[in-house]
Amino acid sequence: MKTIKVALAGAGAFGIKHLDAIKLIDGVEVVSLVSRDLAKTKEVADKYGIAHVSTDLAESLALKQVDAVILCTPTQMHATQAIACMQAGKHVQVEIPLADSLAGAESVLALQQKTGLVAMCGHTRRFNPSHQWLHNRITAGQFNIQQMDVQTYFFRRSNINALGQPRSWTDHLLWHHAAHTVDLFAYQTGGSIVAANALQGPIHPGLGIAMDMSIQLKSSTGAICTLSLSFNNDGPLGTFFRYIGDTGTYIARYDDLIDAKDNKIDVSQVDVSMNGIELQDREFFAAIRAGREPNASVAQVLPCYRTLHRLDQQLQGA
């Protein structure tokens, strides 16, 4: 089996998650690490045994041995960098979100279709064993969603990342965090989103973004979804998904799942790992080897970004 050589861009909190995941996957090697702070990048590279470091993605893309790239860079760079990767002949996985505009997302898809390269977006909820367990019941006809109630809560009144380090960019509730749920709702119901509404709270004077948001969705299947998001929430942090269906109610939090009676459901046998990021990466590399479209391909997730665009237009009053 030929080793897939990977360049990873972004050595922050999520870049580390991918590096840890890739260590568990046979036949894959990270050969180049790119990030904006050279000293910190070298420190991470040394820890993971990565030979090449750079502050310039183009330098990594010029390496002939690089087959694929994983982008864990600021949201605003995703579309442009994904295009640069494919122009260099590299397969690419873009951490969520694919872009911060519909035009950006569509431009990535257009080039993927032209090149035939594997281009995938990190919609991790499709891969978490908790959500996979429910998806398997849905596809088997054993569970149908009537409603999803989702809470995405963080405490982020200053510009720091998941490791508590200063960020060089500003996160966004709609284009980043809502993308997880908008895509998952359509994926789990098996329908398309036919109605979408959004409200947002005041714009933060320093960060320039809304710190609170409420979104309503309706699937073509008739199922509805209510999503509440906040950067003002002082714990507990993270995302909680309540699935209300015709044969039960379930609550998913990342890789854990309980039923309505607080009974823990064993999802350890759903896939080869309990780590959603690892399963996401395994799908990316498996698709490259098989020359097939991956789950969460750019084409599959584009409807999510169409919905985000509609919501953004509402919020902007267009």
C-alpha positions as CSV (number, residue, x, y, z in Angstrom):
1,M,0.0,0.0,0.0
2,K,1.4,3.3,-1.1
3,T,1.8,5.9,1.7
4,I,-0.4,9.0,1.3
5,K,1.8,12.0,2.0
6,V,0.0,14.9,3.6
7,A,0.6,18.6,4.2
8,L,-1.4,20.1,7.1
9,A,-2.0,23.8,7.2
10,G,-2.8,25.3,10.6
11,A,-1.1,24.1,13.7
12,G,-3.7,25.4,16.1
13,A,-6.3,23.5,18.2
14,F,-7.9,21.7,15.3
15,G,-4.7,21.0,13.4
16,I,-3.5,19.2,16.5
17,K,-6.6,17.1,16.5
18,H,-5.9,16.0,13.0
19,L,-2.3,15.2,13.7
20,D,-3.3,13.0,16.6
21,A,-5.9,11.3,14.4
22,I,-3.5,10.6,11.5
23,K,-1.1,8.9,13.9
24,L,-3.7,6.2,14.2
25,I,-4.2,5.6,10.5
26,D,-2.0,3.2,8.6
27,G,-0.4,4.3,5.3
28,V,-0.6,8.0,5.9
29,E,2.2,10.4,6.8
30,V,2.2,14.1,7.4
31,V,5.3,15.4,5.6
32,S,4.8,19.2,5.8
33,L,3.3,21.5,8.4
34,V,2.3,25.1,7.6
35,S,1.3,27.8,10.1
36,R,1.8,31.5,10.5
37,D,4.3,31.4,13.5
38,L,7.4,29.6,12.4
39,A,8.8,28.9,15.9
40,K,5.5,27.4,17.1
41,T,5.2,25.4,13.9
42,K,8.6,23.9,14.3
43,E,7.8,23.0,17.9
44,V,4.7,21.1,16.8
45,A,6.5,19.5,13.8
46,D,9.3,18.3,16.1
47,K,6.7,16.7,18.4
48,Y,5.0,14.8,15.6
49,G,8.2,14.0,13.5
50,I,7.3,16.2,10.6
51,A,10.3,17.1,8.5
52,H,9.2,20.2,6.5
53,V,7.8,23.4,8.1
54,S,6.8,26.6,6.5
55,T,4.7,29.7,6.9
56,D,3.7,29.7,3.2
57,L,1.2,27.1,1.9
58,A,2.5,27.6,-1.6
59,E,5.9,26.2,-0.5
60,S,4.2,23.0,0.7
61,L,2.1,22.7,-2.4
62,A,5.3,22.8,-4.5
63,L,6.5,19.6,-2.8
64,K,6.1,16.8,-5.3
65,Q,5.7,14.2,-2.7
66,V,2.6,15.8,-1.2
67,D,-0.6,14.0,-2.3
68,A,-3.2,15.7,-0.2
69,V,-3.7,18.7,2.0
70,I,-5.8,19.2,5.2
71,L,-6.7,22.9,5.8
72,C,-7.2,23.9,9.4
73,T,-6.7,27.6,8.7
74,P,-8.9,30.6,9.4
75,T,-12.3,30.5,7.9
76,Q,-11.7,33.4,5.6
77,M,-8.9,31.6,3.8
78,H,-10.6,28.3,3.2
79,A,-12.0,28.7,-0.3
80,T,-9.0,30.4,-1.7
81,Q,-6.6,27.9,-0.2
82,A,-8.8,24.9,-1.3
83,I,-8.6,26.2,-4.8
84,A,-4.8,26.6,-4.6
85,C,-4.5,23.0,-3.4
86,M,-6.5,21.6,-6.4
87,Q,-4.7,23.9,-8.8
88,A,-1.5,22.3,-7.6
89,G,-3.0,18.8,-8.2
90,K,-3.5,18.0,-4.5
91,H,-6.6,16.4,-2.9
92,V,-8.0,18.6,-0.2
93,Q,-9.9,18.3,3.0
94,V,-11.1,21.7,4.3
95,E,-12.1,22.0,7.9
96,I,-15.6,23.4,8.4
97,P,-16.7,25.7,7.0
98,L,-16.0,25.3,3.3
99,A,-16.2,29.0,2.8
100,D,-17.6,32.2,4.4
101,S,-19.7,32.9,1.3
102,L,-21.8,31.0,-1.2
103,A,-19.7,32.3,-4.0
104,G,-16.6,30.9,-2.4
105,A,-18.2,27.5,-1.8
106,E,-19.4,27.4,-5.4
107,S,-16.0,28.2,-6.8
108,V,-14.4,25.3,-4.8
109,L,-17.0,22.9,-6.2
110,A,-16.5,24.2,-9.8
111,L,-12.8,23.4,-9.7
112,Q,-13.3,20.0,-8.0
113,Q,-15.7,19.0,-10.8
114,K,-13.2,20.2,-13.4
115,T,-10.2,18.4,-11.8
116,G,-11.9,15.3,-10.4
117,L,-9.8,15.5,-7.3
118,V,-11.1,14.5,-3.9
119,A,-12.4,17.6,-2.2
120,M,-14.1,17.1,1.2
121,C,-15.3,19.4,4.0
122,G,-14.9,18.6,7.7
123,H,-18.6,18.2,8.6
124,T,-17.6,16.0,11.6
125,R,-21.1,15.4,12.8
126,R,-21.7,13.0,9.9
127,F,-18.9,10.9,11.3
128,N,-19.4,11.0,15.1
129,P,-20.5,7.5,16.2
130,S,-23.5,9.0,18.1
131,H,-24.9,10.5,14.9
132,Q,-23.8,7.5,12.8
133,W,-25.8,5.2,15.1
134,L,-28.9,7.3,14.6
135,H,-28.3,7.6,10.8
136,N,-28.1,3.8,10.6
137,R,-31.5,3.5,12.4
138,I,-33.0,6.1,10.0
139,T,-31.7,4.4,6.9
140,A,-33.0,1.1,8.2
141,G,-36.5,2.6,8.6
142,Q,-36.4,2.2,12.4
143,F,-36.4,5.9,13.3
144,N,-37.8,9.0,11.7
145,I,-37.0,12.5,12.9
146,Q,-39.9,14.8,13.8
147,Q,-37.8,17.5,15.4
148,M,-34.2,18.3,16.2
149,D,-33.5,20.8,19.0
150,V,-29.8,21.9,19.1
151,Q,-27.8,24.1,21.4
152,T,-24.4,25.3,20.4
153,Y,-22.9,27.2,23.3
154,F,-19.5,28.7,23.9
155,F,-18.0,31.4,26.1
156,R,-16.0,33.5,23.7
157,R,-16.2,37.2,24.6
158,S,-12.6,37.6,23.6
159,N,-10.8,36.3,20.5
160,I,-9.3,33.0,21.7
161,N,-9.2,29.5,20.3
162,A,-10.1,26.2,21.9
163,L,-6.7,26.0,23.6
164,G,-7.1,29.4,25.2
165,Q,-4.7,31.1,22.8
166,P,-5.2,34.4,21.0
167,R,-6.7,34.0,17.5
168,S,-5.6,35.8,14.4
169,W,-9.1,35.8,13.0
170,T,-12.7,36.1,14.2
171,D,-15.0,33.1,14.5
172,H,-18.6,33.2,13.3
173,L,-21.8,31.6,14.6
174,L,-23.5,31.4,11.2
175,W,-20.9,30.5,8.7
176,H,-19.0,28.2,11.1
177,H,-21.0,26.8,14.0
178,A,-24.4,26.7,12.4
179,A,-23.0,24.9,9.4
180,H,-22.6,21.7,11.5
181,T,-26.3,21.6,12.3
182,V,-27.7,22.9,9.0
183,D,-25.8,20.1,7.1
184,L,-26.5,17.4,9.8
185,F,-30.3,18.2,9.8
186,A,-30.6,17.7,6.0
187,Y,-28.3,14.6,6.1
188,Q,-30.2,12.9,8.9
189,T,-33.7,13.7,7.6
190,G,-32.7,12.7,4.1
191,G,-34.5,15.7,2.7
192,S,-33.7,19.2,1.6
193,I,-34.2,22.4,3.6
194,V,-37.3,24.1,2.3
195,A,-37.6,26.9,4.9
196,A,-35.0,28.7,7.0
197,N,-35.3,31.7,9.3
198,A,-32.8,33.5,11.6
199,L,-32.6,36.1,14.3
200,Q,-29.5,37.5,15.9
201,G,-28.6,39.5,18.9
202,P,-26.5,42.7,19.2
203,I,-23.2,43.0,17.3
204,H,-20.2,42.8,19.7
205,P,-18.5,46.3,19.5
206,G,-15.0,44.7,19.6
207,L,-15.4,41.5,17.6
208,G,-17.9,42.8,15.1
209,I,-20.0,39.7,15.1
210,A,-23.4,38.7,16.6
211,M,-22.8,36.8,19.9
212,D,-26.2,35.2,20.0
213,M,-28.3,33.6,17.2
214,S,-31.5,31.6,16.7
215,I,-32.3,29.6,13.6
216,Q,-35.4,27.6,12.5
217,L,-35.2,25.0,9.7
218,K,-37.8,22.8,8.0
219,S,-37.0,19.7,5.9
220,S,-38.8,18.5,2.8
221,T,-39.7,15.5,4.9
222,G,-41.7,17.7,7.3
223,A,-39.2,17.6,10.1
224,I,-38.3,20.8,11.9
225,C,-35.2,22.0,13.6
226,T,-34.5,24.7,16.2
227,L,-30.9,25.8,16.7
228,S,-29.8,28.2,19.4
229,L,-26.2,29.5,19.3
230,S,-24.2,31.7,21.7
231,F,-20.8,33.0,22.5
232,N,-22.1,34.5,25.7
233,N,-22.8,31.2,27.5
234,D,-20.7,30.5,30.6
235,G,-21.0,26.7,30.6
236,P,-21.6,23.9,30.0
237,L,-19.8,24.4,26.7
238,G,-20.3,22.5,23.4
239,T,-23.2,21.3,21.3
240,F,-26.1,19.2,22.4
241,F,-28.5,17.5,19.9
242,R,-31.9,16.4,20.9
243,Y,-33.5,14.1,18.3
244,I,-37.2,13.7,18.7
245,G,-38.6,10.9,16.5
246,D,-41.4,8.6,16.0
247,T,-39.9,5.7,17.9
248,G,-37.8,7.5,20.6
249,T,-35.9,10.5,21.8
250,Y,-32.1,10.7,21.9
251,I,-29.6,13.2,23.0
252,A,-26.2,13.3,21.3
253,R,-23.1,15.2,22.5
254,Y,-20.1,14.6,20.2
255,D,-19.3,10.9,20.4
256,D,-21.8,10.1,23.3
257,L,-25.4,9.2,23.0
258,I,-28.2,8.7,25.6
259,D,-31.9,8.0,25.4
260,A,-34.8,9.9,26.9
261,K,-34.4,8.0,30.2
262,D,-30.7,9.0,30.5
263,N,-29.6,5.5,29.6
264,K,-26.2,5.5,27.8
265,I,-26.2,3.9,24.4
266,D,-23.1,1.9,23.5
267,V,-21.9,3.3,20.1
268,S,-18.4,1.9,20.4
269,Q,-19.1,-0.7,17.7
270,V,-20.6,1.7,15.1
271,D,-17.2,2.3,13.5
272,V,-13.5,1.5,13.9
273,S,-13.0,4.4,16.3
274,M,-14.9,6.6,18.7
275,N,-13.0,9.7,17.4
276,G,-15.1,11.7,14.9
277,I,-12.1,13.5,13.5
278,E,-10.2,10.3,13.0
279,L,-13.2,8.8,11.2
280,Q,-13.5,11.9,9.1
281,D,-9.8,11.6,8.1
282,R,-10.1,7.9,7.4
283,E,-13.0,8.7,5.0
284,F,-10.8,11.3,3.2
285,F,-7.9,8.9,2.7
286,A,-10.1,5.9,1.8
287,A,-11.8,8.1,-0.9
288,I,-8.4,9.0,-2.3
289,R,-7.3,5.4,-2.5
290,A,-10.6,4.3,-4.1
291,G,-10.9,7.2,-6.4
292,R,-14.4,7.8,-5.2
293,E,-16.5,10.7,-3.8
294,P,-16.2,10.9,0.0
295,N,-19.0,11.4,2.5
296,A,-19.2,15.1,3.1
297,S,-17.7,15.9,-0.3
298,V,-17.9,19.5,-1.4
299,A,-20.8,18.6,-3.7
300,Q,-22.7,17.0,-0.9
301,V,-22.4,19.9,1.6
302,L,-23.0,22.7,-0.9
303,P,-26.8,22.8,-0.1
304,C,-25.8,23.7,3.5
305,Y,-23.9,26.8,2.2
306,R,-26.9,27.8,0.1
307,T,-29.0,27.7,3.2
308,L,-26.4,29.7,5.2
309,H,-26.4,32.3,2.4
310,R,-30.2,32.6,2.6
311,L,-29.9,33.1,6.3
312,D,-27.1,35.6,6.0
313,Q,-29.2,37.6,3.5
314,Q,-32.1,37.6,6.0
315,L,-29.8,38.8,8.8
316,Q,-28.4,41.6,6.6
317,G,-31.9,42.7,5.7
318,A,-31.3,42.0,1.9
